[in-house]
Amino acid sequence: MTLGAATLAACAWIWRSGLSYPRSAVAGVCLGLAVLTKTTTIGLALVVGMVLAGACLAAAPRRWGAVARAAVAPMAAVAVLLPWVAFNLSTYGALSAGRAVNEITGGAQARGKPGVAGLWTHFTTGWQSFWEWPVGSRPTAPLGSLLNLAVVAALAGACFVLLTRRRRASSDYESGTLSSPHREPGRAEKAEAGIVERAVMSGAEPRSDLMRVIWLAATLPCIFAGLMGIVYLVFNNAGTIVGRYLYAALPALAVLIAVSAAIALGPKWATLAIVWLVALALVREQGVITGAMDGWYATDLLFRGLAPLAEQPVNDGFVAPRAIALAPPCKAEAVTIWVEQQPPSAIAMSSGASASLDFSRGHEAVYRLPGPTAQAFELRLPRNLRVGASVREPSPHAEFIDGEGHPMIRIYCPVVNPRATRFSQTFPPNHVGSVSYGFVRSWAAGWAITGVAGAAAITALHLRRRREFAA
């Protein structure tokens, strides 16, 4: 995303200062580095191409000189990418490792629908997770809808204001008056009149601001088009787009919101609109953070108040033992085992009672015990029932009576805070250092409070200055 922002900044430099060999080279190098870092940014080539094409068209009558300067950008990008492409050709026999990866993972990836329906599926799944990370089947959090509305409203408002301003300026110039006939034009009107007159007399396009806004908005479709090329040409339509693949367009959309708000509302009111947008986004982001924590690190919770306090989650294969001996670390109320075939509705226990099947999902079968127990017991499995086992990961709380390996199992017990307990089990093994579930939630809430307080303070300062100015 950083290199994508640098590429867009180089394009804005060309747009503002004109084409030159150094500026074109900077844009090409940034583009090459962005693609080298993440090939999903290949769509930025279209964004850079739009700016270079516009600069060449605006350079008449010395257009061929501009074309020569613009050609430096693709040459610089190719020079950056050439060593990587050479390595891929010698190692994989292709421009990238995409086909080699597709041979490994392509069979496990769902294939998209053909035609417009497939494109729409790719776009909706990618856009849903652009502003927030979807976990499982959770619906889109409020943060995404807020920022989607901000983009659409800012873009529509800016286009309306710019089109209206251009039509009014052109009409005034053609009629010979650049101000209202009912009063003497003020300093701002005279300045605007002079700008319009110079623009018209020099042949420049007075709609350049509108074109810049449209260019920023076009970044996302260009990135999406580049991704579609990768999906269809490299991966043979296997897999789908997720939001992080579109992150190269995030800087452009952020600038689009700010610039469009300034055009539509004016600098002062745009500042208030943007700070309150940030504050509301921080408030709504709490739901995204909580959803991500619960979806990734507080999973496998059952019923109300239960969490797995003993677990062996590694499965190296399925075996058919006679029984599983369990030694619960607490008063267990439920047990999960992994089965290869349809799970039985009940499993006999050594106490004479039976554990009843509560539900199953895939190979996972969850059995409710007849009552809480901290005593050791056995689950006496039906004949030929094949259950998940590991040869590497023993558990002190479960073992097979016979057979090889160690049972894949979870033992559930009541705890005060199941989500915090599960987070403390799953988060530390994959991260350096350790934080608590409550700390992460408090961190998100702290940013939300800071955002609202900051927005309120800026609003109060703005209103105070307006009152002082009016006085």
BATI-361091 format. One record per atom (N, C-alpha, C): x, y, z. Coordinates in steps of 0.05 Angstrom, whole numbers, plus 5000, padded with zeros to 4 digits. Example, Ala and Ser with C-alpha at 12.3 -4.5 7.8 and 13.67 -1.06 7.14 Angstrom:
<lumses>
526448865156;524649105156;526449345156;525749555142;527349795143;525850015157;
</lumses>
This chain:
<lumses>
501749765000;500050005000;501750255000;504050245014;505850475015;506950534988;507850334974;508950374947;506750454927;504350354932;502050444915;501550734919;501750834944;501351114950;503651274937;506051174938;508351314925;507951334895;506851124883;506251124854;504151344847;502051354863;500051564859;501151844863;502951874883;504152134888;505952214864;507352024852;508952084829;507252164805;504852034803;503052114782;501952404786;501252464812;500352734818;502552934812;505052864817;507253044811;507453104781;507052894765;507052934736;504653114728;502353064739;499953214732;500353514740;501653564763;501853844772;504153994758;506353854754;508753994744;509453934715;508053744703;508553674675;510453444672;510553324648;512253104642;515153184641;516953024652;519753054649;521052784652;523452754643;524752494645;525052404674;525952574693;526152484721;523452404733;521352564729;518752504740;517652244729;517952204703;517051954690;518551714701;521151754706;522751534717;521951464745;521351664761;520451624789;517851464789;515951544772;513451404770;513851114762;515551064742;516150784734;517450614755;519350734769;520750584791;518750514813;517150704821;515150654842;513150434833;512350444808;510550234798;511849964798;514349954789;515749704788;516149584816;516849754835;517249664863;514649564875;512449704869;509849624879;509049344868;509349304843;508749034831;510648824841;513148894845;515148704856;514348614884;513348804900;512648744927;510048584928;508048654912;505448524912;504348534883;504148304870;503348304842;500448394839;498848404860;496148494858;495948794852;498148934854;498149214847;498549264817;498549054801;499049084772;497049284759;494749314771;492749494760;493649784761;495649844778;496750114779;497950204752;498650004736;499750074709;497650224693;495050154696;492950304683;492750584694;493050614720;492850884732;495151064722;497550954722;499851104712;499451174682;498450974667;498051014638;496051234633;493951264649;492051484646;493351754648;495151784668;496452044672;498352094650;499951894642;501851934620;500452004594;498151864588;496651924564;495552204564;494452284587;493352554589;495552764586;497952714598;500052914595;501052934566;501052714552;501852714524;499852864507;497252824512;495152954496;495153254501;495953334526;495953614533;498453764523;500353604512;502953724505;502953824476;500753814462;500653914434;501654204433;503154274412;503854124388;506353954390;507753974414;510253824417;509653554430;507953404417;506853154429;508952934429;510652914408;512552694407;514652714428;515352954435;517252984457;516152884483;513552944487;512152844512;512052544512;511552424488;511452134486;514152014494;516252134485;518952034492;519452044522;518552264534;518852284563;517152084578;514652044568;512851854581;513851574578;515251504557;516251234553;518251154573;519451344588;521451274608;520051124631;517551184637;516151054659;515950754655;514850654633;514750354630;517450234628;519450374617;522150264615;523350234643;522850434660;523850424688;522550194703;519850164699;518449944713;519549674704;519949634678;520949384667;523849334678;525449544680;528149504691;528149404719;526249504736;525949414763;525049124765;523249054747;522048784748;523748574733;525548654717;527048464700;528548254715;530048314737;531348094752;529347884763;527147984773;525047804784;523947624763;523347744740;522247584717;524247384708;526847464706;528947274698;529147034717;528947094743;528946874763;526546694759;524246804755;521846634751;522046464726;523146574705;523446424680;525346194684;527546234699;529446024703;528545814723;526845904742;525945724764;523345584757;521445734747;518745624742;518045594713;519745704695;519145694667;516845874659;516246074675;513946264670;514746534681;513046734674;513647004683;513347034713;511746864726;511346874755;511046584765;510846564791;510346294803;507446234805;505746394792;502846354795;501946084785;502845994762;501945734752;502945504770;505345534780;506245324798;504545314824;503845544834;502145554858;499345444851;498345504827;495745414819;495645114817;497844984809;497844694808;497644564835;498544714856;498544604883;495844664896;494944904895;492544994909;490045024892;490345024866;488045074848;485744884852;486344624857;484244434861;482544484885;483644614906;482244674930;480644934929;481145094908;479845354905;477245324889;475245474898;472745484883;473145644858;471845564836;472045704811;469745894808;470346134798;468346334795;466446284772;464146414772;462246384751;463246534726;462546444702;463346584678;461746844674;462847024658;461347254649;461047464671;458947634667;458447864685;457847774713;456447544716;455847444743;458347384759;460347274745;462847214759;464347464767;464347664749;465647914755;464348054779;461648044780;460248164802;460748014828;461047754827;461647604852;464447674862;466347694844;469047774852;469048054864;467648234852;467648514862;466248524889;463948404893;462448424918;463948294941;465248064936;466747924957;469248094964;470448214944;472848374950;472048634964;469948764955;469149024967;468148994995;466748765000;465648715027;467948715048;470248605040;472448595060;474548805055;473949015039;475849225034;476249395059;474049495071;474249665094;474549505120;473749255120;473849095144;474348805137;475248655156;475948375151;473548195158;472348055138;470147875144;471047625157;469647525177;470347275190;468047085188;468546855175;466446665172;464046785156;461646745167;459246845154;458247105167;459947245182;459047485195;458147695174;456047835178;455248045159;457148275159;456948445139;458648675137;458148855161;460248935174;460049105198;459349395190;458349555209;457549825202;459749995191;462349935196;464450105186;464450115156;464049895143;464049885114;461950065102;459450045112;457250205101;457750505106;458950575128;459550855133;461550965113;463750825108;465850915090;464950905061;463250705054;462150695027;460450945022;458851015042;457151255039;458851505037;461151515052;462851745051;464051775023;464951555011;466151564984;464051664964;461751544964;459651614944;458751904948;458151984973;457252254978;459352464970;461852414978;463952604971;464352634941;464452404927;464852414898;462552544884;460052484892;457752604879;457652904885;458152984909;458153264916;460253424901;462653314899;464853454885;464253484855;463253264843;462553274814;460353484809;458353494827;456153684823;457153964825;458854024845;459854294850;461654374826;463454204818;465254264796;463854314770;461854134764;460354174739;458754434740;457554494763;455954744765;457854984763;460154974776;461955194775;462955244746;463555024732;464555054705;462455164686;459955074690;457755174673;457255474678;457355544704;456855824710;459156004700;461655914703;463956074694;463856104663;463255894649;463155904620;460856084611;458556074624;456356244617;456956534621;458256594644;458956874650;461056984630;462956814623;464956904604;463756954576;462056774567;460856804541;459057054540;457657124562;455857354563;457357614567;459957594573;461557844576;461557944604;460257804623;460357884651;461157644668;463157684685;464157464702;463257504731;461257684735;460257724762;457257784760;456057804783;453157864783;452658144774;450558194758;450058474748;448858644770;448058534793;446658684813;448558814834;451058734834;452958854853;455758844843;457359004855;460259014847;461558754855;463058634837;464458384844;466558424866;466658224884;468558244906;471258134897;473158134916;475958054909;475957764900;474457584914;474557304906;473357264878;471157414872;469957384846;471757484824;473157714829;475057814810;477257614805;478257484826;480357294823;479457054807;476956964813;475956734798;475556814768;474557054764;474157144737;476757154721;478857244734;481457254721;482456974714;482056784733;482956514728;481556394704;478856424704;477256314682;478156444655;478556714656;479256844631;481956744620;483856724638;486456624629;486356344620;484656174633;484355904624;483155884597;481056044592;479756034566;481556144544;482956364550;484656494530;487056324523;488056164543;490355994538;489655724526;487155664524;486355404513;486455184533;487055234559;487155024579;484354934586;484054694596;481454584603;480654674631;478454824635;477654904661;476654684678;476254444667;475154224683;477354034693;479754144696;482053974705;481553864733;480254014751;479653914778;477853684777;475853694759;473953474756;475353224746;477253264727;478753034717;480452914738;481553074756;483252964778;481452794797;479152894803;477252744820;476552474807;475852484781;475152244767;477552054766;479952154763;482351984762;482751844789;482351984811;482551854837;480451634840;477951694831;475851494833;476351254815;477851294793;478351074774;480450884784;481950954806;484050774815;482950504823;480750504838;479650244847;478850064823;477350164803;476749994780;479249894766;481250064764;483749974751;485149744766;485249774793;486449554809;484749304806;482149334806;480349094802;480848964775;481149134754;481649024727;484248864727;486348974740;488848824741;488548564755;487048554777;486548304791;485048104774;483148194759;481648014742;483447894721;485348044711;487247934693;488847704706;489647744731;491147534745;489347284749;486847334758;485047114764;484546944740;483947074717;483146924693;485546824677;487746974675;489946904658;491946724672;492346764698;494346614713;493146374728;490946424741;489846224759;487346084746;486846134721;484645994707;482046014722;481446254732;478946314746;478546154772;480846074784;480645934810;480946134833;479446104854;479546294876;477846534872;478046714891;476446964889;478047194901;477147434896;478547674906;477647734935;479647804952;479047894979;479948184981;478948325001;479348615003;482248705003;484048555016;486848645018;488148654990;487148514971;488248534944;487748804931;485748954941;485049214930;486349444946;488049384965;489049594983;490749804969;491849734945;493349944930;491550184923;488950144923;487150364917;486350524942;487150424966;486250554991;487250844993;489850904987;490751184989;489151374971;488551274946;487051444927;484251494938;482951294950;480251344961;480251524985;482351505001;482551695024;482951985015;484652014995;485052284984;482552384970;481152194956;478652264943;476552374962;476252244985;474352335005;475052615015;477652655021;478452915032;478253145011;479253094987;479153294966;476253354957;474653144954;471853194946;470253334967;470853274993;469453425014;470253715014;472853775009;473754055008;472354204985;472054064962;470754194939;467854244944;466454034955;463554054958;462754234982;464354235004;463454375028;465154625033;467454645020;469354855027;471254755048;473654875050;475754775068;474854755097;473454965107;472854965136;470854745143;468654735129;466654535136;467654255128;469354235108;470453975101;472153865123;473654035137;475253945159;473553825181;471353955187;469553845208;468353575198;467553565173;466353315162;468353085164;470853145157;472852925157;473552835185;473853025204;474552935231;472252775244;469752855238;467552695248;467252425234;467952415209;468052155195;470051975207;472452085214;474451915227;473551825254;472252005269;471251935296;469151715294;467251735276;465151535273;466451265263;468451285246;469751045236;471150895260;472351055278;473650935301;471650805320;469350935322;467150815339;466250555327;465750555301;464650315288;466850095284;469350175285;471449975281;471549785305;470449855327;470449675350;469049415343;466849435327;465549185319;467249015301;468949145284;470748995266;472848845283;474048995302;476148875319;474948645336;472648685348;471448475364;470748235347;469648285323;469048065305;471447905297;473648055292;476147915284;477247745307;477247865331;478247715354;476547465359;473847505359;472147275365;472247065342;472547155317;472546975295;475146815293;477446935300;480046805296;481046675322;480646815344;481946725369;480046635391;477546685388;475646595409;473646395397;474646235378;472946035365;472645795382;470945615372;470545345385;469345365413;467645575417;466245595442;463545455439;462645325459;460145185458;458345275480;455745295474;453745345494;454445595509;453045655530;453445895545;455345835569;457645985569;459445955592;461345725590;461645595567;463545365565;465845445547;468245335553;470545375537;472245125538;473745055517;475444815518;477944865536;478144715558;480344745576;482444525572;481744325556;483644115548;483244065519;485444055504;485144045475;487643905462;487043745442;489143635425;488043665397;488843885382;487443955357;488843845332;491043695335;492543595311;491443325302;490943305276;489943055265;491842955244;493142725249;494942605229;493542375214;491142305221;489742085208;487541975226;486141785216;483841665231;484541375238;483741305263;484141035273;481540935285;481440675292;478940555302;479440425329;479840575350;480340455377;477640365390;477940215412;475540125426;474440345444;476240505456;475240705475;477340925478;476441155488;478141375495;477941425525;480141425538;480241485567;480741785571;479041915587;479242205591;479642265621;481242465627;481642555654;481242855654;478742945657;478143235655;479643405675;480643645667;482043825686;480043985702;477443945698;475344105711;472743945709;470544065717;468043935714;467043955685;467643755670;467043755642;464043725637;463043865616;460243845609;459843755580;462043775564;461743685536;464543605526;464443435505;466943335493;466643335462;468743415449;468743415419;470843205410;469943035391;471742845378;471442885348;473442795333;473342815303;472942535292;470942505275;470242245264;470342255233;471042025222;471342015193;468641975179;466841835192;464241785180;462041925195;459541845190;457241965204;457441905234;457342115251;457742065280;455241925292;455641745311;453341625324;451741825341;449241765345;447541955361;448241945390;449541735400;450341725428;452741535430;454341585451;456741425456;456641335485;456841075490;456740975517;459141065533;458741105559;460841185578;461340955597;463640965610;464340745629;462540765654;461340985659;459541015682;456840885678;456240795654;453740675647;451840865633;452341125635;450741325621;451841355592;450641545577;451441585549;451741885544;453741945528;454042225518;452542255492;450742455491;448942485468;450142695448;449742635423;450742815402;449143075403;450543295406;449143555406;449043665378;451343675363;451343755335;453943665323;454143675297;456643605283;456943795260;459543845252;460144015229;462743905217;462443805193;464743675180;465443425195;467943395202;468843155218;468443195248;467743435256;467543505285;464843415296;464843265318;462343175331;462443255360;460443405369;460343515396;458343345412;459243235435;457543065452;457243195479;454743215487;454043325513;454043095534;455543135556;455642935577;453042945593;452242715606;449742715621;449742905645;452042985654;452343175676;455143265680;455643485694;458443565699;460043355714;462443305706;464143105720;467043185718;468443155741;471343195741;472742925745;471242705745;472342445748;473242335721;475242165722;476142025697;473941835687;473741825661;471741635650;472641565622;471241365610;471841275583;469441325565;470141385540;468141385519;468541125503;466540945505;466840685492;465540705463;467340715444;466540775417;465240535403;463340585386;462140365370;464340235352;463839985346;465739835330;466139965302;468639985294;469440095268;469040395265;468440535287;468240825286;471140935285;471841075264;474541185260;474641475270;476441525288;476541785300;479341905295;479442175296;481942315290;484042265311;486642245302;488842185321;491342325311;493142375330;495742495324;497942305335;500142285320;502342125329;504442305342;504042575341;506042765350;505242915375;502642955379;501743135400;500142985422;501542885442;499942755464;498542965481;496542875495;495043045514;495042905541;495543045563;495442915589;492642845598;490642935583;487842905591;486342695575;487642575555;486142385538;488142195525;487341935523;488941735510;487141515500;488141365480;486641125471;487140895490;485040735494;485440485509;487140295493;486740295468;488440135450;488740295424;490340205406;490840345381;493040545383;493940635360;496240815358;495441105360;497341265369;496941555369;495441655393;494641905392;493342045414;490742175403;488642155418;486042245407;485942555402;484642625380;484142905375;481542975389;481743165408;479443195427;479443475439;477143565448;476843795464;474943725488;475743825511;474043785535;473144055545;470544095546;469344355552;468444365581;469144595594;468444645622;467344925625;465744975646;464645245650;466845435660;466945675649;468845885658;467346145660;468646345673;467346595678;467046755652;469246765636;469246905610;470246725588;468546585574;469446385554;471146515532;470446745523;471946875501;474746955509;474947075533;477547155543;479346905548;478046695558;479546445563;480646325537;478946315517;479746195491;481846375478;481546635480;483546825469;486246775481;486346735507;488946695521;490246435513;488646245502;489745995493;490746005464;489446155447;490046145418;491746375409;491746605422;493246835412;496246805417;497146745442;500046745447;501746565429;500846315422;502646145406;503446265379;501846445368;502446555341;503446845342;504046945365;504947225367;507147255388;508847455383;510947525402;509647705424;510147635449;508847775470;506047675475;504747795494;502047705500;500347945509;497947955500;495948145508;493448005516;491848125532;489347995541;487048075522;484947925524;482447985508;481348255516;481348305542;480248555552;481948795543;484648765541;486348975533;485749055504;485448855487;484948915458;482249065455;480248975470;477649115469;477849395480;479449435501;479749695512;481349875494;483249755479;484849915460;483050025438;481249865428;479449965407;477550175419;476550135443;474750335456;476250595461;478850565469;480450815474;480750985449;481250855427;481451015402;478851145394;476651005399;473951115393;473451365411;474051345436;473751565454;475551805446;478051745439;479851945430;478852085405;477851925386;476852045361;474452225366;472552145382;470252315387;470952565403;472752535423;473652765438;475152965421;476852865403;478353035385;476553185366;474553035355;472653165336;471053375350;470253325375;468653515390;470353765396;472853725403;474653955409;475054125384;475554005361;475954155336;473454305328;471154175332;468554305326;468154545344;468754515370;468354745388;470254975381;472754905374;474655115366;473755255340;472755105321;471755215296;469455405301;467555325318;465155495323;465955745338;467955715356;468855945372;470156155353;471756065334;473056245316;471056385297;468956245290;466856365273;465456585288;464856535314;463556745330;465356985333;467956935338;469857155341;470057315315;470057175293;470257315267;467757475261;465457365268;462957505264;462757755282;463857735306;463857965324;465758185314;
</lumses>
